[in-house]
Amino acid sequence: MRATGREMQLARQIGEHLVAAELGRLGYVAAPFAGNVPMFDLLAANAQGHATPVQVKTIRGGSWQFRIDTFLTIEFQGRQQVVRGKKALPVPNLLCIFVLLVGQGADEFFIFELKDLQNHFLRSYKGRIRPKNFESMHCAVGPKDLKRFEGNWQLIEKFIGPSK
């Protein structure tokens, strides 16, 4: 069954508020935005006022969906996609927190930098001929692909320092 727009909006909202709550438990102040702010969903700050933007992506299952040409330079040799390297990211060190909604108290959080996601795609996205639409730029990353970043809350200190 395909998720509706309402279900996707609720997942997004729940994820952003769960991340804000978890950051609060760690002693940080987190402020989500009501509207669509390009590249980030909330700001997190420590007691000294040092802050960083945070990108939050949430799923209820499956995988997080992206366009590969956001991360990599793709060229075509006929119908074959060929990876030519990394694209310059607008904010390579952007703090990302991906949320897998499992259930109350069981949700999973994956904390990493945007460049880590780009590096994942560089390793995993092989040039190919797409079976249905050779021009498709669709790519995805699942929780198992990000397992090494699960619960990586200590990364927050790298960005904004200790919470107190």
PyRosetta script that sets phi, psi and omega in degrees:
from pyrosetta import init, pose_from_sequence

init()
pose = pose_from_sequence("MRATGREMQLARQIGEHLVAAELGRLGYVAAPFAGNVPMFDLLAANAQGHATPVQVKTIRGGSWQFRIDTFLTIEFQGRQQVVRGKKALPVPNLLCIFVLLVGQGADEFFIFELKDLQNHFLRSYKGRIRPKNFESMHCAVGPKDLKRFEGNWQLIEKFIGPSK")
pose.set_psi(1, 135.2)
pose.set_omega(1, -177.6)
pose.set_phi(2, -86.2)
pose.set_psi(2, 138.0)
pose.set_omega(2, -179.7)
pose.set_phi(3, -68.7)
pose.set_psi(3, 139.8)
pose.set_omega(3, 176.8)
pose.set_phi(4, -83.3)
pose.set_psi(4, 166.9)
pose.set_omega(4, 176.8)
pose.set_phi(5, -58.7)
pose.set_psi(5, -39.4)
pose.set_omega(5, 179.5)
pose.set_phi(6, -64.5)
pose.set_psi(6, -44.9)
pose.set_omega(6, 179.4)
pose.set_phi(7, -62.5)
pose.set_psi(7, -39.5)
pose.set_omega(7, 178.7)
pose.set_phi(8, -67.2)
pose.set_psi(8, -40.1)
pose.set_omega(8, 178.5)
pose.set_phi(9, -64.1)
pose.set_psi(9, -41.5)
pose.set_omega(9, 177.8)
pose.set_phi(10, -64.9)
pose.set_psi(10, -41.8)
pose.set_omega(10, 177.8)
pose.set_phi(11, -60.6)
pose.set_psi(11, -44.4)
pose.set_omega(11, 178.9)
pose.set_phi(12, -59.8)
pose.set_psi(12, -47.9)
pose.set_omega(12, -178.7)
pose.set_phi(13, -62.2)
pose.set_psi(13, -46.3)
pose.set_omega(13, 180.0)
pose.set_phi(14, -61.0)
pose.set_psi(14, -46.8)
pose.set_omega(14, -178.9)
pose.set_phi(15, -59.4)
pose.set_psi(15, -46.6)
pose.set_omega(15, -179.6)
pose.set_phi(16, -62.1)
pose.set_psi(16, -41.4)
pose.set_omega(16, -179.6)
pose.set_phi(17, -73.2)
pose.set_psi(17, -33.6)
pose.set_omega(17, 174.5)
pose.set_phi(18, -64.1)
pose.set_psi(18, -42.2)
pose.set_omega(18, 178.3)
pose.set_phi(19, -63.4)
pose.set_psi(19, -44.5)
pose.set_omega(19, 178.1)
pose.set_phi(20, -59.7)
pose.set_psi(20, -41.1)
pose.set_omega(20, 179.4)
pose.set_phi(21, -66.1)
pose.set_psi(21, -43.9)
pose.set_omega(21, 178.9)
pose.set_phi(22, -63.0)
pose.set_psi(22, -41.2)
pose.set_omega(22, 176.8)
pose.set_phi(23, -62.6)
pose.set_psi(23, -39.6)
pose.set_omega(23, 176.4)
pose.set_phi(24, -60.7)
pose.set_psi(24, -41.7)
pose.set_omega(24, 177.0)
pose.set_phi(25, -60.8)
pose.set_psi(25, -29.5)
pose.set_omega(25, 179.2)
pose.set_phi(26, -85.4)
pose.set_psi(26, -1.8)
pose.set_omega(26, 177.2)
pose.set_phi(27, 97.1)
pose.set_psi(27, 8.9)
pose.set_omega(27, 178.6)
pose.set_phi(28, -101.5)
pose.set_psi(28, 152.3)
pose.set_omega(28, 172.4)
pose.set_phi(29, -93.8)
pose.set_psi(29, 133.0)
pose.set_omega(29, 179.4)
pose.set_phi(30, -129.8)
pose.set_psi(30, 132.0)
pose.set_omega(30, -178.4)
pose.set_phi(31, -121.5)
pose.set_psi(31, 109.6)
pose.set_omega(31, 173.6)
pose.set_phi(32, -77.7)
pose.set_psi(32, 159.8)
pose.set_omega(32, 180.0)
pose.set_phi(33, -105.0)
pose.set_psi(33, 144.8)
pose.set_omega(33, -179.3)
pose.set_phi(34, -72.9)
pose.set_psi(34, -34.1)
pose.set_omega(34, -176.7)
pose.set_phi(35, -104.4)
pose.set_psi(35, -170.9)
pose.set_omega(35, -179.4)
pose.set_phi(36, -89.8)
pose.set_psi(36, 108.3)
pose.set_omega(36, 175.9)
pose.set_phi(37, -102.6)
pose.set_psi(37, 120.2)
pose.set_omega(37, -178.6)
pose.set_phi(38, -58.9)
pose.set_psi(38, 136.2)
pose.set_omega(38, 173.6)
pose.set_phi(39, 80.1)
pose.set_psi(39, -20.5)
pose.set_omega(39, 176.6)
pose.set_phi(40, -151.2)
pose.set_psi(40, 159.6)
pose.set_omega(40, -173.8)
pose.set_phi(41, -115.0)
pose.set_psi(41, -22.1)
pose.set_omega(41, 177.1)
pose.set_phi(42, -153.9)
pose.set_psi(42, 164.6)
pose.set_omega(42, 173.5)
pose.set_phi(43, -111.9)
pose.set_psi(43, 137.5)
pose.set_omega(43, 176.3)
pose.set_phi(44, -118.3)
pose.set_psi(44, 136.6)
pose.set_omega(44, -177.4)
pose.set_phi(45, -136.7)
pose.set_psi(45, 150.5)
pose.set_omega(45, 175.1)
pose.set_phi(46, -94.4)
pose.set_psi(46, -177.9)
pose.set_omega(46, -175.7)
pose.set_phi(47, -65.1)
pose.set_psi(47, -22.7)
pose.set_omega(47, 179.3)
pose.set_phi(48, -87.2)
pose.set_psi(48, -1.8)
pose.set_omega(48, 177.8)
pose.set_phi(49, 90.5)
pose.set_psi(49, 3.1)
pose.set_omega(49, 175.0)
pose.set_phi(50, -72.3)
pose.set_psi(50, 129.8)
pose.set_omega(50, -174.2)
pose.set_phi(51, -131.3)
pose.set_psi(51, 160.6)
pose.set_omega(51, 175.3)
pose.set_phi(52, -145.2)
pose.set_psi(52, 145.9)
pose.set_omega(52, 173.2)
pose.set_phi(53, -75.3)
pose.set_psi(53, 150.7)
pose.set_omega(53, -179.4)
pose.set_phi(54, -131.5)
pose.set_psi(54, 129.6)
pose.set_omega(54, 173.9)
pose.set_phi(55, -94.8)
pose.set_psi(55, 125.5)
pose.set_omega(55, 179.2)
pose.set_phi(56, -114.8)
pose.set_psi(56, 131.9)
pose.set_omega(56, 174.6)
pose.set_phi(57, -129.2)
pose.set_psi(57, 134.6)
pose.set_omega(57, -174.1)
pose.set_phi(58, -129.5)
pose.set_psi(58, 139.5)
pose.set_omega(58, 173.3)
pose.set_phi(59, -134.2)
pose.set_psi(59, 156.5)
pose.set_omega(59, 174.4)
pose.set_phi(60, -95.0)
pose.set_psi(60, -14.8)
pose.set_omega(60, -179.4)
pose.set_phi(61, 174.7)
pose.set_psi(61, 173.1)
pose.set_omega(61, 179.4)
pose.set_phi(62, 78.4)
pose.set_psi(62, -126.6)
pose.set_omega(62, -174.9)
pose.set_phi(63, -146.1)
pose.set_psi(63, 163.2)
pose.set_omega(63, 175.8)
pose.set_phi(64, -83.3)
pose.set_psi(64, 135.3)
pose.set_omega(64, -172.6)
pose.set_phi(65, -104.8)
pose.set_psi(65, 141.1)
pose.set_omega(65, -179.0)
pose.set_phi(66, -146.6)
pose.set_psi(66, 175.6)
pose.set_omega(66, 168.6)
pose.set_phi(67, -105.8)
pose.set_psi(67, 127.6)
pose.set_omega(67, -177.9)
pose.set_phi(68, -63.2)
pose.set_psi(68, -31.0)
pose.set_omega(68, -178.6)
pose.set_phi(69, -74.1)
pose.set_psi(69, 0.5)
pose.set_omega(69, 168.6)
pose.set_phi(70, -75.0)
pose.set_psi(70, -30.9)
pose.set_omega(70, -172.1)
pose.set_phi(71, -109.4)
pose.set_psi(71, -33.8)
pose.set_omega(71, -173.4)
pose.set_phi(72, -128.5)
pose.set_psi(72, 152.5)
pose.set_omega(72, 172.9)
pose.set_phi(73, -84.8)
pose.set_psi(73, 120.5)
pose.set_omega(73, -178.9)
pose.set_phi(74, -115.0)
pose.set_psi(74, 130.5)
pose.set_omega(74, 174.3)
pose.set_phi(75, -119.9)
pose.set_psi(75, 161.6)
pose.set_omega(75, 179.4)
pose.set_phi(76, -112.6)
pose.set_psi(76, 134.2)
pose.set_omega(76, 168.4)
pose.set_phi(77, -114.5)
pose.set_psi(77, 92.5)
pose.set_omega(77, -170.5)
pose.set_phi(78, 69.2)
pose.set_psi(78, -121.1)
pose.set_omega(78, 178.3)
pose.set_phi(79, -95.5)
pose.set_psi(79, -4.3)
pose.set_omega(79, -177.2)
pose.set_phi(80, -83.6)
pose.set_psi(80, 127.5)
pose.set_omega(80, 172.7)
pose.set_phi(81, -82.8)
pose.set_psi(81, 135.7)
pose.set_omega(81, 179.7)
pose.set_phi(82, -127.1)
pose.set_psi(82, 127.4)
pose.set_omega(82, 178.1)
pose.set_phi(83, -81.1)
pose.set_psi(83, 124.0)
pose.set_omega(83, -179.4)
pose.set_phi(84, -105.5)
pose.set_psi(84, -0.4)
pose.set_omega(84, 176.9)
pose.set_phi(85, 132.1)
pose.set_psi(85, -173.4)
pose.set_omega(85, -177.7)
pose.set_phi(86, -79.0)
pose.set_psi(86, 148.7)
pose.set_omega(86, 170.8)
pose.set_phi(87, -92.7)
pose.set_psi(87, 153.7)
pose.set_omega(87, 173.6)
pose.set_phi(88, -69.6)
pose.set_psi(88, 122.6)
pose.set_omega(88, 178.1)
pose.set_phi(89, -86.1)
pose.set_psi(89, 143.6)
pose.set_omega(89, -179.9)
pose.set_phi(90, -63.2)
pose.set_psi(90, -35.0)
pose.set_omega(90, 178.9)
pose.set_phi(91, -141.1)
pose.set_psi(91, 80.7)
pose.set_omega(91, -174.0)
pose.set_phi(92, -60.9)
pose.set_psi(92, -30.9)
pose.set_omega(92, -178.5)
pose.set_phi(93, -93.9)
pose.set_psi(93, 16.9)
pose.set_omega(93, 178.5)
pose.set_phi(94, -58.3)
pose.set_psi(94, 132.4)
pose.set_omega(94, 177.6)
pose.set_phi(95, -76.8)
pose.set_psi(95, 124.6)
pose.set_omega(95, -180.0)
pose.set_phi(96, -115.7)
pose.set_psi(96, 136.1)
pose.set_omega(96, 173.0)
pose.set_phi(97, -128.6)
pose.set_psi(97, 110.9)
pose.set_omega(97, 179.0)
pose.set_phi(98, -98.2)
pose.set_psi(98, 138.1)
pose.set_omega(98, -175.4)
pose.set_phi(99, -120.0)
pose.set_psi(99, 130.9)
pose.set_omega(99, 170.3)
pose.set_phi(100, -107.1)
pose.set_psi(100, 112.4)
pose.set_omega(100, 179.4)
pose.set_phi(101, -77.7)
pose.set_psi(101, 113.5)
pose.set_omega(101, -179.2)
pose.set_phi(102, -108.5)
pose.set_psi(102, -45.2)
pose.set_omega(102, -178.5)
pose.set_phi(103, 164.6)
pose.set_psi(103, 164.7)
pose.set_omega(103, -176.6)
pose.set_phi(104, -54.1)
pose.set_psi(104, 122.6)
pose.set_omega(104, -179.8)
pose.set_phi(105, 80.8)
pose.set_psi(105, -4.2)
pose.set_omega(105, -176.7)
pose.set_phi(106, -119.8)
pose.set_psi(106, 3.1)
pose.set_omega(106, -178.5)
pose.set_phi(107, -62.5)
pose.set_psi(107, 150.8)
pose.set_omega(107, -177.5)
pose.set_phi(108, -112.7)
pose.set_psi(108, 139.3)
pose.set_omega(108, -178.0)
pose.set_phi(109, -122.6)
pose.set_psi(109, 133.0)
pose.set_omega(109, -179.8)
pose.set_phi(110, -120.8)
pose.set_psi(110, 117.0)
pose.set_omega(110, -171.6)
pose.set_phi(111, -117.3)
pose.set_psi(111, 121.9)
pose.set_omega(111, -175.7)
pose.set_phi(112, -160.5)
pose.set_psi(112, 178.9)
pose.set_omega(112, 176.8)
pose.set_phi(113, -97.9)
pose.set_psi(113, 151.7)
pose.set_omega(113, -179.6)
pose.set_phi(114, -54.6)
pose.set_psi(114, -37.2)
pose.set_omega(114, -179.9)
pose.set_phi(115, -64.3)
pose.set_psi(115, -25.7)
pose.set_omega(115, 175.6)
pose.set_phi(116, -65.9)
pose.set_psi(116, -39.1)
pose.set_omega(116, 177.1)
pose.set_phi(117, -66.3)
pose.set_psi(117, -42.4)
pose.set_omega(117, 177.4)
pose.set_phi(118, -59.6)
pose.set_psi(118, -43.9)
pose.set_omega(118, 179.5)
pose.set_phi(119, -64.0)
pose.set_psi(119, -36.4)
pose.set_omega(119, 176.0)
pose.set_phi(120, -59.8)
pose.set_psi(120, -48.2)
pose.set_omega(120, -179.3)
pose.set_phi(121, -65.5)
pose.set_psi(121, -34.9)
pose.set_omega(121, 177.9)
pose.set_phi(122, -61.7)
pose.set_psi(122, -39.5)
pose.set_omega(122, 179.4)
pose.set_phi(123, -74.7)
pose.set_psi(123, -36.8)
pose.set_omega(123, -168.4)
pose.set_phi(124, -99.9)
pose.set_psi(124, -23.2)
pose.set_omega(124, -175.5)
pose.set_phi(125, -90.7)
pose.set_psi(125, 103.0)
pose.set_omega(125, -178.1)
pose.set_phi(126, -93.7)
pose.set_psi(126, 144.8)
pose.set_omega(126, 175.6)
pose.set_phi(127, -57.4)
pose.set_psi(127, 138.8)
pose.set_omega(127, -174.8)
pose.set_phi(128, -162.8)
pose.set_psi(128, 171.6)
pose.set_omega(128, 169.9)
pose.set_phi(129, -101.4)
pose.set_psi(129, 118.4)
pose.set_omega(129, -179.5)
pose.set_phi(130, -70.3)
pose.set_psi(130, 136.3)
pose.set_omega(130, -173.3)
pose.set_phi(131, -66.8)
pose.set_psi(131, -37.3)
pose.set_omega(131, -176.6)
pose.set_phi(132, -98.0)
pose.set_psi(132, -46.5)
pose.set_omega(132, -178.2)
pose.set_phi(133, -136.8)
pose.set_psi(133, 104.4)
pose.set_omega(133, -174.4)
pose.set_phi(134, -62.2)
pose.set_psi(134, -19.0)
pose.set_omega(134, 179.7)
pose.set_phi(135, -89.6)
pose.set_psi(135, -2.0)
pose.set_omega(135, -177.8)
pose.set_phi(136, -61.0)
pose.set_psi(136, 134.3)
pose.set_omega(136, 178.5)
pose.set_phi(137, -107.4)
pose.set_psi(137, 15.1)
pose.set_omega(137, -177.7)
pose.set_phi(138, -65.9)
pose.set_psi(138, 139.5)
pose.set_omega(138, 171.1)
pose.set_phi(139, -149.5)
pose.set_psi(139, 164.2)
pose.set_omega(139, -177.5)
pose.set_phi(140, -148.7)
pose.set_psi(140, 157.8)
pose.set_omega(140, 174.6)
pose.set_phi(141, -135.5)
pose.set_psi(141, 135.2)
pose.set_omega(141, -177.9)
pose.set_phi(142, -107.5)
pose.set_psi(142, 167.7)
pose.set_omega(142, 178.9)
pose.set_phi(143, -54.7)
pose.set_psi(143, -38.0)
pose.set_omega(143, -179.5)
pose.set_phi(144, -65.5)
pose.set_psi(144, -28.9)
pose.set_omega(144, 178.1)
pose.set_phi(145, -70.7)
pose.set_psi(145, -24.8)
pose.set_omega(145, -175.8)
pose.set_phi(146, -107.5)
pose.set_psi(146, 12.0)
pose.set_omega(146, -174.1)
pose.set_phi(147, -51.0)
pose.set_psi(147, -37.1)
pose.set_omega(147, -177.3)
pose.set_phi(148, -67.7)
pose.set_psi(148, -14.7)
pose.set_omega(148, 179.3)
pose.set_phi(149, -100.7)
pose.set_psi(149, 0.4)
pose.set_omega(149, -177.5)
pose.set_phi(150, -64.3)
pose.set_psi(150, 130.3)
pose.set_omega(150, 178.6)
pose.set_phi(151, 66.7)
pose.set_psi(151, 21.3)
pose.set_omega(151, -175.3)
pose.set_phi(152, -79.9)
pose.set_psi(152, 47.1)
pose.set_omega(152, -174.6)
pose.set_phi(153, -63.1)
pose.set_psi(153, -23.9)
pose.set_omega(153, -179.9)
pose.set_phi(154, -62.6)
pose.set_psi(154, -18.8)
pose.set_omega(154, 177.9)
pose.set_phi(155, -61.5)
pose.set_psi(155, -27.1)
pose.set_omega(155, -179.8)
pose.set_phi(156, -56.7)
pose.set_psi(156, -41.2)
pose.set_omega(156, -179.7)
pose.set_phi(157, -60.7)
pose.set_psi(157, -34.3)
pose.set_omega(157, 178.3)
pose.set_phi(158, -59.7)
pose.set_psi(158, -35.7)
pose.set_omega(158, -175.6)
pose.set_phi(159, -84.3)
pose.set_psi(159, -43.6)
pose.set_omega(159, -172.9)
pose.set_phi(160, -128.5)
pose.set_psi(160, 5.8)
pose.set_omega(160, 177.8)
pose.set_phi(161, 84.6)
pose.set_psi(161, -178.8)
pose.set_omega(161, -179.2)
pose.set_phi(162, -62.9)
pose.set_psi(162, 154.5)
pose.set_omega(162, -177.2)
pose.set_phi(163, -69.9)
pose.set_psi(163, -25.7)
pose.set_omega(163, -177.0)
pose.set_phi(164, -114.4)
pose.dump_pdb("model.pdb")
